[in-house]
Amino acid sequence: MASLPRRGLVPPLLWGLSLFLSLPGPVWLQPSPPPQSSPPTELHPCHTCRGLVDSFNKGLERTIRDNFGGGNTAWEEEKLSKYKDSETRLVEVLESVCSKSDFECHRLLELSEELVESWWFHKQQEAPDLFQWLCSDSLKLCCPSGTFGPSCLPCPGGTEKPCGGYGQCEGEGTRGGSGRCDCQAGYGGEACGQCGLGYFEAERNASHLVCSACFGPCARCSGPEESNCLQCKKGWALHHLKCVDIDECGTERASCGANQFCVNTEGSYECRDCAKACLGCMGAGPGRCKKCSPGYQQVGSKCLDVDECETEVCPGENQQCENTEGSYRCVCAEGYKQIEGICVKEQIPESAGFFSEMTEDELVVLQQMFFGVIICALATLAAKGDLVFTAIFIGAVAAMTGYWLSERSDRVLEGFIKGR
């Protein structure tokens, strides 16, 4: 088999590969990550090895199915026996064991190909579990179930039932991880053998624990009822086995800004802004002010806007006052506009006649049209309403009007729009 290294190199390669794979971190399996805001989640090399072995076993099943007709003849059995452990079959399996885009799988296969060959030809009988022989014993990437870390230590709760069956042991089955139990909701403790905050033991025996939720504000309880509380969550106080909301606004626990007021909520509080009319307040609206803001005055129990325009506040000539909420502004009176800080009267342009902007050439054309219309009208009258002369008259008028408008159409339209 040309693609496989010589078998004589197996012992030294095994030692060197194990030493290389024992280096901290899966750097040898990772391609250079593309630049991005958050790094991608990295799989432990054990998971890559497990995937490689699973794919290898599927390849074995596929090659047996594709190369065996299913009969019982002695010839087929002899051929199958020769093919079963052949180098040809091994090559077929290895060619498809990794998908084209699985970089980690290809890298691991390249580094461990001679180990796989050694197992195929020499170790299958004594070590039929390829995963255990390759990933755990040879490459030392994986640990048995229920163990973790470089030394394959037992997970909390033991190897048979890690984390009591109610959590996940970090790094379980790999040579990494801390072994800390990540408990399911409602469970806690080092090995997830206790009920977590806000839960109580609904059922427990030697091998089984059921944790149910306490009543809303209870942190610890003896049952699901409101009166079963033993400890309250933050923002609540225990009173006769019940959790009562603490009004932080009536105590020194609330901390709001100088121009804010406190609103109590269940288990907490909120700080909301005072009304614009207030300088400090005790609640919402202009009637809860401690002091009125500038531009407001107290009228009864409320801070109301002062109408500054009732007094002479705009000294400029041709100015008038506009009252605003809490203030005012000076604007120019109607018919005036502000130029460089002074209100000056707006100049309304005088209306010009319709013919005031006509050129001399346009006047000549208009005169010719006028005389042409007169002549055509007289000719039509002389013809006593003859249709031929009437048509000639209308056509002449239209032609002269079109000629003149083509020379002056833009100016005529503009003049009509302006009312000239």
C-alpha positions as semicolon CSV with decimal commas, in nm:
position;residue;x (nm);y (nm);z (nm)
1;M;0,000;0,000;0,000
2;A;0,184;0,303;-0,129
3;S;-0,004;0,560;0,079
4;L;0,076;0,398;0,415
5;P;0,415;0,436;0,593
6;R;0,633;0,137;0,672
7;R;0,520;-0,067;0,973
8;G;0,864;-0,072;1,126
9;L;0,825;0,291;1,234
10;V;0,524;0,227;1,457
11;P;0,693;0,217;1,804
12;P;0,902;0,535;1,767
13;L;0,618;0,721;1,589
14;L;0,376;0,620;1,863
15;W;0,607;0,760;2,132
16;G;0,671;1,086;1,941
17;L;0,306;1,136;1,851
18;S;0,190;1,081;2,209
19;L;0,444;1,334;2,333
20;F;0,336;1,587;2,071
21;L;-0,035;1,543;2,144
22;S;0,024;1,584;2,518
23;L;0,123;1,948;2,468
24;P;-0,130;2,187;2,627
25;G;-0,418;2,300;2,412
26;P;-0,549;2,168;2,080
27;V;-0,327;2,401;1,878
28;W;-0,206;2,122;1,653
29;L;-0,562;2,060;1,537
30;Q;-0,674;2,418;1,478
31;P;-0,642;2,617;1,154
32;S;-0,568;2,986;1,171
33;P;-0,905;3,139;1,267
34;P;-1,043;3,413;1,046
35;P;-1,049;3,761;1,202
36;Q;-1,377;3,814;1,383
37;S;-1,522;3,973;1,695
38;S;-1,560;3,651;1,896
39;P;-1,344;3,335;1,853
40;P;-1,520;3,016;1,739
41;T;-1,587;2,740;1,990
42;E;-1,298;2,491;1,978
43;L;-1,365;2,117;2,001
44;H;-1,139;1,908;2,220
45;P;-0,919;1,672;2,011
46;C;-1,099;1,380;2,175
47;H;-1,419;1,474;1,995
48;T;-1,233;1,482;1,663
49;C;-1,084;1,139;1,733
50;R;-1,422;0,997;1,828
51;G;-1,572;1,131;1,506
52;L;-1,288;0,978;1,303
53;V;-1,344;0,635;1,463
54;D;-1,722;0,652;1,413
55;S;-1,670;0,735;1,046
56;F;-1,414;0,454;1,017
57;N;-1,663;0,200;1,158
58;K;-1,933;0,319;0,917
59;G;-1,683;0,273;0,635
60;L;-1,627;-0,086;0,744
61;E;-2,000;-0,156;0,729
62;R;-2,028;0,009;0,389
63;T;-1,740;-0,181;0,231
64;I;-1,874;-0,518;0,351
65;R;-2,219;-0,436;0,210
66;D;-2,086;-0,310;-0,124
67;N;-1,847;-0,601;-0,183
68;F;-2,056;-0,898;-0,071
69;G;-2,340;-1,022;-0,288
70;G;-2,530;-1,175;0,002
71;G;-2,517;-1,538;-0,121
72;N;-2,384;-1,839;0,064
73;T;-2,162;-1,997;-0,196
74;A;-1,818;-2,113;-0,098
75;W;-1,667;-1,882;-0,360
76;E;-1,830;-1,571;-0,208
77;E;-1,729;-1,673;0,143
78;E;-1,368;-1,725;0,033
79;K;-1,356;-1,388;-0,143
80;L;-1,515;-1,211;0,156
81;S;-1,266;-1,369;0,395
82;K;-0,974;-1,240;0,190
83;Y;-1,124;-0,893;0,150
84;K;-1,227;-0,851;0,514
85;D;-0,878;-0,775;0,651
86;S;-0,716;-0,670;0,325
87;E;-0,510;-0,362;0,256
88;T;-0,751;-0,279;-0,028
89;R;-1,042;-0,250;0,212
90;L;-0,840;-0,036;0,453
91;V;-0,753;0,208;0,173
92;E;-1,120;0,230;0,066
93;V;-1,229;0,310;0,421
94;L;-0,956;0,571;0,485
95;E;-1,027;0,752;0,157
96;S;-1,375;0,851;0,278
97;V;-1,329;0,865;0,654
98;C;-1,306;1,249;0,662
99;S;-1,531;1,494;0,481
100;K;-1,356;1,743;0,252
101;S;-1,426;2,040;0,481
102;D;-1,326;1,869;0,808
103;F;-0,975;2,009;0,854
104;E;-0,928;1,867;1,205
105;C;-1,018;1,515;1,092
106;H;-0,770;1,528;0,801
107;R;-0,495;1,658;1,029
108;L;-0,554;1,386;1,287
109;L;-0,571;1,115;1,021
110;E;-0,243;1,235;0,871
111;L;-0,072;1,216;1,211
112;S;-0,221;0,881;1,312
113;E;-0,241;0,691;0,983
114;E;0,042;0,453;1,074
115;L;-0,125;0,380;1,408
116;V;-0,447;0,291;1,228
117;E;-0,250;0,065;0,993
118;S;-0,082;-0,107;1,289
119;W;-0,418;-0,172;1,454
120;W;-0,565;-0,302;1,126
121;F;-0,293;-0,557;1,062
122;H;-0,178;-0,649;1,414
123;K;-0,406;-0,531;1,697
124;Q;-0,764;-0,602;1,596
125;Q;-0,787;-0,935;1,776
126;E;-0,647;-0,819;2,111
127;A;-0,799;-0,469;2,096
128;P;-1,127;-0,484;1,898
129;D;-1,237;-0,136;2,023
130;L;-1,055;0,104;1,789
131;F;-1,170;0,408;1,988
132;Q;-1,027;0,278;2,313
133;W;-0,701;0,163;2,150
134;L;-0,641;0,474;1,933
135;C;-0,800;0,770;2,115
136;S;-0,749;0,667;2,478
137;D;-0,454;0,423;2,499
138;S;-0,235;0,532;2,207
139;L;-0,298;0,903;2,144
140;K;-0,415;0,972;2,501
141;L;-0,674;1,222;2,383
142;C;-0,974;1,068;2,558
143;C;-1,066;0,925;2,895
144;P;-1,319;0,656;2,991
145;S;-1,675;0,770;3,055
146;G;-1,718;0,939;3,391
147;T;-1,357;1,062;3,411
148;F;-1,175;1,376;3,299
149;G;-0,839;1,551;3,276
150;P;-0,483;1,440;3,193
151;S;-0,496;1,162;3,455
152;C;-0,857;1,059;3,385
153;L;-0,980;1,135;3,737
154;P;-1,335;1,039;3,840
155;C;-1,601;1,310;3,801
156;P;-1,786;1,428;4,114
157;G;-2,050;1,170;4,200
158;G;-1,843;0,881;4,062
159;T;-1,785;0,726;3,723
160;E;-2,110;0,531;3,719
161;K;-2,331;0,838;3,768
162;P;-2,128;1,157;3,715
163;C;-2,282;1,463;3,882
164;G;-2,554;1,239;4,023
165;G;-2,716;1,216;3,681
166;Y;-2,842;1,576;3,719
167;G;-2,558;1,764;3,554
168;Q;-2,267;1,756;3,312
169;C;-1,909;1,693;3,427
170;E;-1,687;1,947;3,248
171;G;-1,434;1,763;3,033
172;E;-1,590;1,420;3,087
173;G;-1,440;1,164;2,853
174;T;-1,152;1,393;2,750
175;R;-0,804;1,477;2,879
176;G;-0,918;1,832;2,950
177;G;-1,173;2,016;3,160
178;S;-1,199;2,097;3,529
179;G;-1,438;1,821;3,630
180;R;-1,680;2,077;3,777
181;C;-2,046;1,979;3,760
182;D;-2,276;2,204;3,558
183;C;-2,605;2,115;3,728
184;Q;-2,948;2,117;3,570
185;A;-3,201;2,384;3,674
186;G;-3,314;2,321;4,029
187;Y;-3,009;2,120;4,133
188;G;-2,689;2,228;4,305
189;G;-2,398;2,122;4,517
190;E;-2,060;1,980;4,419
191;A;-2,213;1,669;4,263
192;C;-2,562;1,810;4,194
193;G;-2,690;1,611;4,491
194;Q;-2,882;1,898;4,649
195;C;-3,168;2,124;4,544
196;G;-3,064;2,463;4,417
197;L;-3,176;2,810;4,520
198;G;-3,553;2,845;4,488
199;Y;-3,619;2,467;4,492
200;F;-3,707;2,207;4,757
201;E;-3,679;1,828;4,785
202;A;-4,008;1,688;4,662
203;E;-3,873;1,332;4,665
204;R;-3,547;1,161;4,762
205;N;-3,418;0,807;4,803
206;A;-3,082;0,633;4,774
207;S;-3,063;0,682;4,397
208;H;-3,323;0,942;4,311
209;L;-3,377;1,314;4,381
210;V;-3,663;1,531;4,261
211;C;-3,638;1,910;4,313
212;S;-3,948;2,127;4,268
213;A;-3,979;2,507;4,259
214;C;-4,058;2,711;4,569
215;F;-4,322;2,984;4,576
216;G;-4,201;3,291;4,378
217;P;-4,001;3,505;4,627
218;C;-3,878;3,212;4,838
219;A;-3,507;3,133;4,814
220;R;-3,537;2,821;5,030
221;C;-3,855;2,647;5,134
222;S;-4,004;2,331;5,274
223;G;-4,281;2,308;5,018
224;P;-4,454;2,480;4,728
225;E;-4,691;2,698;4,931
226;E;-4,653;3,070;5,008
227;S;-4,627;2,988;5,379
228;N;-4,346;2,730;5,331
229;C;-4,067;2,987;5,292
230;L;-3,750;2,943;5,500
231;Q;-3,538;3,211;5,329
232;C;-3,632;3,497;5,095
233;K;-3,477;3,628;4,779
234;K;-3,319;3,974;4,765
235;G;-3,578;4,250;4,806
236;W;-3,804;4,038;5,026
237;A;-3,825;3,990;5,405
238;L;-3,934;3,675;5,590
239;H;-4,239;3,731;5,807
240;H;-4,424;3,434;5,964
241;L;-4,284;3,193;5,701
242;K;-4,398;3,425;5,420
243;C;-4,184;3,653;5,205
244;V;-4,306;4,012;5,214
245;D;-4,186;4,277;4,966
246;I;-3,949;4,538;5,110
247;D;-4,045;4,896;5,023
248;E;-3,699;5,030;4,940
249;C;-3,847;5,375;4,875
250;G;-3,943;5,408;5,239
251;T;-3,598;5,307;5,361
252;E;-3,242;5,412;5,292
253;R;-3,192;5,118;5,056
254;A;-3,307;5,318;4,754
255;S;-3,051;5,538;4,581
256;C;-3,196;5,780;4,324
257;G;-3,060;6,098;4,166
258;A;-3,128;6,452;4,288
259;N;-3,402;6,511;4,029
260;Q;-3,555;6,165;4,046
261;F;-3,818;5,994;4,259
262;C;-3,843;5,632;4,379
263;V;-4,113;5,383;4,275
264;N;-4,136;5,054;4,462
265;T;-4,165;4,731;4,261
266;E;-4,190;4,365;4,367
267;G;-3,853;4,272;4,510
268;S;-3,688;4,595;4,392
269;Y;-3,750;4,961;4,300
270;E;-3,717;5,206;4,009
271;C;-3,586;5,563;3,982
272;R;-3,790;5,790;3,753
273;D;-3,725;6,148;3,639
274;C;-3,915;6,437;3,798
275;A;-4,141;6,660;3,589
276;K;-3,972;6,943;3,398
277;A;-4,137;7,195;3,631
278;C;-3,966;7,046;3,939
279;L;-3,630;7,091;4,107
280;G;-3,649;6,773;4,312
281;C;-3,976;6,590;4,369
282;M;-4,157;6,331;4,577
283;G;-4,350;6,175;4,290
284;A;-4,477;6,214;3,936
285;G;-4,628;6,536;3,798
286;P;-4,597;6,911;3,872
287;G;-4,798;6,870;4,193
288;R;-4,524;6,668;4,368
289;C;-4,240;6,917;4,333
290;K;-4,013;7,008;4,621
291;K;-3,921;7,333;4,444
292;C;-4,015;7,491;4,112
293;S;-3,770;7,509;3,822
294;P;-3,676;7,851;3,672
295;G;-3,959;7,968;3,446
296;Y;-4,223;7,809;3,671
297;Q;-4,410;7,939;3,973
298;Q;-4,607;7,770;4,245
299;V;-4,981;7,809;4,203
300;G;-5,156;7,629;4,483
301;S;-4,983;7,292;4,513
302;K;-4,847;7,284;4,156
303;C;-4,555;7,437;3,968
304;L;-4,702;7,602;3,657
305;D;-4,540;7,777;3,363
306;V;-4,479;8,152;3,392
307;D;-4,609;8,349;3,089
308;E;-4,317;8,587;3,041
309;C;-4,496;8,752;2,748
310;E;-4,734;8,926;2,988
311;T;-4,449;9,171;3,055
312;E;-4,226;9,360;2,812
313;V;-3,944;9,112;2,756
314;C;-3,863;9,169;2,386
315;P;-3,700;9,516;2,358
316;G;-3,613;9,495;1,989
317;E;-3,806;9,700;1,734
318;N;-4,075;9,509;1,543
319;Q;-4,032;9,204;1,775
320;Q;-4,302;9,006;1,950
321;C;-4,292;8,750;2,235
322;E;-4,384;8,380;2,208
323;N;-4,430;8,190;2,535
324;T;-4,274;7,842;2,565
325;E;-4,276;7,578;2,840
326;G;-4,063;7,724;3,116
327;S;-3,930;8,008;2,899
328;Y;-4,007;8,234;2,599
329;R;-3,856;8,349;2,270
330;C;-3,854;8,676;2,072
331;V;-3,949;8,657;1,704
332;C;-4,007;8,913;1,429
333;A;-4,359;9,045;1,386
334;E;-4,565;8,946;1,085
335;G;-4,433;9,107;0,766
336;Y;-4,081;9,133;0,906
337;K;-3,780;8,905;0,884
338;Q;-3,460;8,891;1,083
339;I;-3,142;9,003;0,913
340;E;-2,823;9,022;1,122
341;G;-3,024;9,028;1,445
342;I;-3,259;9,309;1,333
343;C;-3,623;9,272;1,220
344;V;-3,661;9,448;0,883
345;K;-3,971;9,480;0,669
346;E;-4,000;9,224;0,392
347;Q;-3,984;9,377;0,043
348;I;-4,272;9,263;-0,180
349;P;-4,172;9,296;-0,548
350;E;-4,403;9,512;-0,764
351;S;-4,611;9,337;-1,024
352;A;-4,489;9,399;-1,384
353;G;-4,701;9,396;-1,700
354;F;-4,730;9,094;-1,920
355;F;-4,532;9,257;-2,202
356;S;-4,272;9,430;-1,988
357;E;-4,005;9,165;-2,033
358;M;-4,062;9,101;-2,407
359;T;-3,777;9,163;-2,648
360;E;-3,813;9,377;-2,960
361;D;-3,808;9,071;-3,187
362;E;-4,090;8,913;-2,987
363;L;-4,295;9,234;-3,020
364;V;-4,248;9,232;-3,399
365;V;-4,365;8,868;-3,419
366;L;-4,666;8,947;-3,200
367;Q;-4,759;9,243;-3,424
368;Q;-4,736;9,024;-3,734
369;M;-4,960;8,766;-3,571
370;F;-5,212;9,033;-3,476
371;F;-5,237;9,168;-3,834
372;G;-5,250;8,814;-3,969
373;V;-5,546;8,732;-3,746
374;I;-5,726;9,052;-3,856
375;I;-5,674;8,967;-4,224
376;C;-5,795;8,609;-4,179
377;A;-6,101;8,729;-3,986
378;L;-6,191;8,974;-4,262
379;A;-6,144;8,706;-4,526
380;T;-6,372;8,472;-4,335
381;L;-6,639;8,741;-4,303
382;A;-6,613;8,812;-4,676
383;A;-6,661;8,445;-4,749
384;K;-6,982;8,458;-4,542
385;G;-6,887;8,169;-4,320
386;D;-6,755;7,939;-4,591
387;L;-6,607;7,629;-4,427
388;V;-6,292;7,635;-4,640
389;F;-6,205;7,991;-4,541
390;T;-6,301;7,920;-4,179
391;A;-6,059;7,623;-4,172
392;I;-5,786;7,836;-4,331
393;F;-5,847;8,106;-4,068
394;I;-5,827;7,865;-3,774
395;G;-5,516;7,701;-3,919
396;A;-5,344;8,037;-3,968
397;V;-5,422;8,148;-3,614
398;A;-5,294;7,819;-3,473
399;A;-4,978;7,834;-3,682
400;M;-4,893;8,191;-3,580
401;T;-4,971;8,121;-3,214
402;G;-4,752;7,810;-3,218
403;Y;-4,468;7,997;-3,382
404;W;-4,480;8,274;-3,125
405;L;-4,517;8,040;-2,827
406;S;-4,224;7,828;-2,947
407;E;-4,008;8,139;-2,921
408;R;-4,147;8,251;-2,587
409;S;-4,313;7,948;-2,422
410;D;-4,097;7,937;-2,111
411;R;-4,131;8,309;-2,042
412;V;-4,507;8,302;-2,108
413;L;-4,563;8,014;-1,861
414;E;-4,351;8,187;-1,598
415;G;-4,544;8,508;-1,651
416;F;-4,880;8,338;-1,610
417;I;-4,762;8,157;-1,290
418;K;-4,655;8,493;-1,141
419;G;-4,984;8,648;-1,241
420;R;-4,840;8,886;-1,495
